[in-house]
Amino acid sequence: MRTSLQKSLAAFRRGAALFLVLAVLAAVVPAAAESVKENTIDEYTGETQETLAQVMLEKRKATDGAEGLENIRVHRNGQIHGRGFSDEPSGAEPNYTGLVGYAVTANSDDIKPGDKGLDYPWKVPSYLVFEKRWYYTQPLQHKTSVLVLNQVLKEKSRGRYTGRLRVIRLDSGEICWMDVEDFITVPYWFYPAKRAVKYGSTVATYRKKGEAVPTDLEGNPIEVERGTSVLIPGNDVWDIRAPEGSRMIPGIVYTAITTVVTTTVLKTGEEPEDAGDAEATVNDGEGETTKVTEKTEIISTIILFPEEDLTVIY
């Protein structure tokens, strides 16, 4: 009887221990789900581009010969930031040769509040070199995958380099040059907005998920329509920051405001200088027509968004 009781207690303890482990795992998994999803997409995308880069490189060797390409080792390394920043404490020149990455819009001051709205040209300039002179060629679309063949860089400040990279475009197989400031090593548009802005500018969609609401820079609540597109400049573009620990992200919302303008046109086709002239013409019995035109103005507003409400889409 005693032996039977001991076996029962031992079985109970094992069951309780197993239940405890399952309970702990159940608490951990939801917290890590987003990270797992994010890393899976990142890894899958990287593997695909690495395979494509290897195929493109071999194709170029078969077409143009292996000279200058024989020592290229195709690889990925998301720990290398890109954009000409040194990844070494010494500030040494980064080595991008053989690295698979992406041509992305530069962290430019052009991405800021203004009247351009979301029509900012998401293009990356590319070049050909002939007799030591550079010429523009077909630009690369933002997010185009590339393989770096070699580089010509120079240091412009400690740990910061400028210059150009010779790359194979993985969308077309063409070889061209691009500015190093436009090169990044990870598909950051798959990342949450707060992490993505460390790499570059993005466009996100606003969808309210929690209790927090968007605010202006003074903290006053602002109503934003669900599905609104938000331009989020990269951290290197502007110095606007949300309050420390607030879990808010600054972004720009562009609103198109259309006004109707009515203009009185004389029968002769001449436009009057002011309303008085137009009225005088009417009184004189002269013929006239009314021209109605619409004028659209883009208004930009800087808003702080709860980070969980922004989903990066570009």
Buried (B, 14 or more C-beta within 10 A) or exposed (E): EEEEEEEEEEEEEEEEEEEEEEEEEEEEEEEEEEEEEBEEEBEEBBEEBBEBBBEBBEEBBEEEEEEEBEEBEBEBBBEBBBBBBBBEEEBEBBEBBBBBBBBBBBBBEEBBBEEBBBEBEBBBBBBBEEEEEEEEEEBBBBBBBBBBBBBEBEBEEEBEBBBBBBBBBBBEBBBBBBBBBBBBBBBBBBBBBBBBBEBBBBBBBBEBEEEBBBBEEEEEEEEBEEEBBBBBBBBBBBEBEBEEEBBBBBBBBBEEEEEEEEEBBBEEEEEBEEEEEBEEBEEEEEEBEEEEEEEEEBEBBBBBBBBBBBEBEB
